[in-house]
Amino acid sequence: MDASFRASLMDAETGASQVFDFTAESGLFRKPARSIVRAFMDYMSDHRDWTNPPSYRLNSAVKKAKKQVVMATGSLVLAKGELPFLLMISPERPAADRVS
């Protein structure tokens, strides 16, 4: 069974950011941080309109199990060069549970 997740991807050079909602297997957060990042990147490759889907280099990935969040840094490898990023992934929470 799939579950909903939310990823916030920030361009480390410009500070531009984008939030992505995606689905993955419900047990995703039982996996290591790098596997969680890979699940999001696979989603990006499969669900975005890319001429050539980007690859990525992961510098760090840390999972905070109690807070249910993964934080990662790395670079998207694009045709025009590398784009450093900061990434946070968490299970999507119902609107009533979100902190404004």
C-alpha positions as a Python dict, from the first residue, in 0.01 Angstrom:
ca = {
    (1, 'M'): (0, 0, 0),
    (2, 'D'): (128, 346, -87),
    (3, 'A'): (141, 650, 140),
    (4, 'S'): (177, 1023, 74),
    (5, 'F'): (499, 1210, 141),
    (6, 'R'): (613, 1569, 103),
    (7, 'A'): (958, 1685, -10),
    (8, 'S'): (1093, 2037, 5),
    (9, 'L'): (1382, 2090, -237),
    (10, 'M'): (1588, 2407, -207),
    (11, 'D'): (1851, 2537, -448),
    (12, 'A'): (2148, 2593, -217),
    (13, 'E'): (2291, 2869, -440),
    (14, 'T'): (1984, 3088, -491),
    (15, 'G'): (1754, 2982, -207),
    (16, 'A'): (1473, 2906, -454),
    (17, 'S'): (1258, 2620, -330),
    (18, 'Q'): (976, 2395, -438),
    (19, 'V'): (752, 2153, -251),
    (20, 'F'): (661, 1817, -405),
    (21, 'D'): (393, 1576, -292),
    (22, 'F'): (466, 1218, -391),
    (23, 'T'): (363, 864, -312),
    (24, 'A'): (582, 572, -216),
    (25, 'E'): (544, 249, -24),
    (26, 'S'): (395, 302, 322),
    (27, 'G'): (701, 151, 494),
    (28, 'L'): (939, 402, 337),
    (29, 'F'): (1044, 555, 670),
    (30, 'R'): (1158, 216, 800),
    (31, 'K'): (1437, 233, 541),
    (32, 'P'): (1774, 415, 569),
    (33, 'A'): (1787, 787, 485),
    (34, 'R'): (1966, 729, 154),
    (35, 'S'): (1691, 490, 39),
    (36, 'I'): (1427, 750, 124),
    (37, 'V'): (1612, 1011, -83),
    (38, 'R'): (1643, 760, -368),
    (39, 'A'): (1265, 701, -360),
    (40, 'F'): (1203, 1075, -402),
    (41, 'M'): (1462, 1110, -679),
    (42, 'D'): (1311, 811, -860),
    (43, 'Y'): (972, 978, -834),
    (44, 'M'): (1120, 1299, -979),
    (45, 'S'): (1273, 1110, -1270),
    (46, 'D'): (947, 929, -1346),
    (47, 'H'): (695, 1211, -1291),
    (48, 'R'): (860, 1527, -1421),
    (49, 'D'): (894, 1630, -1784),
    (50, 'W'): (1269, 1594, -1837),
    (51, 'T'): (1450, 1585, -2169),
    (52, 'N'): (1717, 1390, -1980),
    (53, 'P'): (1628, 1299, -1620),
    (54, 'P'): (1896, 1434, -1386),
    (55, 'S'): (2122, 1217, -1184),
    (56, 'Y'): (2235, 1328, -840),
    (57, 'R'): (2523, 1311, -599),
    (58, 'L'): (2435, 1276, -233),
    (59, 'N'): (2673, 1433, 19),
    (60, 'S'): (2474, 1358, 333),
    (61, 'A'): (2142, 1212, 441),
    (62, 'V'): (2020, 1197, 799),
    (63, 'K'): (1693, 1051, 927),
    (64, 'K'): (1536, 1185, 1244),
    (65, 'A'): (1308, 889, 1323),
    (66, 'K'): (1114, 1051, 1608),
    (67, 'K'): (1037, 1361, 1400),
    (68, 'Q'): (979, 1154, 1085),
    (69, 'V'): (1201, 1370, 864),
    (70, 'V'): (1500, 1308, 636),
    (71, 'M'): (1742, 1593, 568),
    (72, 'A'): (1985, 1565, 278),
    (73, 'T'): (2242, 1769, 87),
    (74, 'G'): (2388, 1701, -254),
    (75, 'S'): (2388, 1810, -616),
    (76, 'L'): (2157, 1750, -907),
    (77, 'V'): (2372, 1672, -1209),
    (78, 'L'): (2220, 1855, -1505),
    (79, 'A'): (2338, 1907, -1862),
    (80, 'K'): (2436, 2266, -1771),
    (81, 'G'): (2630, 2157, -1462),
    (82, 'E'): (2575, 2068, -1099),
    (83, 'L'): (2306, 2234, -890),
    (84, 'P'): (2363, 2206, -512),
    (85, 'F'): (2049, 2127, -312),
    (86, 'L'): (1907, 2092, 36),
    (87, 'L'): (1623, 1843, 71),
    (88, 'M'): (1376, 1757, 348),
    (89, 'I'): (1132, 1467, 318),
    (90, 'S'): (856, 1369, 559),
    (91, 'P'): (529, 1179, 557),
    (92, 'E'): (248, 1409, 451),
    (93, 'R'): (47, 1510, 753),
    (94, 'P'): (-322, 1596, 756),
    (95, 'A'): (-384, 1973, 745),
    (96, 'A'): (-504, 1972, 1107),
    (97, 'D'): (-164, 1834, 1222),
    (98, 'R'): (51, 2090, 1039),
    (99, 'V'): (218, 2377, 1220),
    (100, 'S'): (157, 2710, 1047),
}
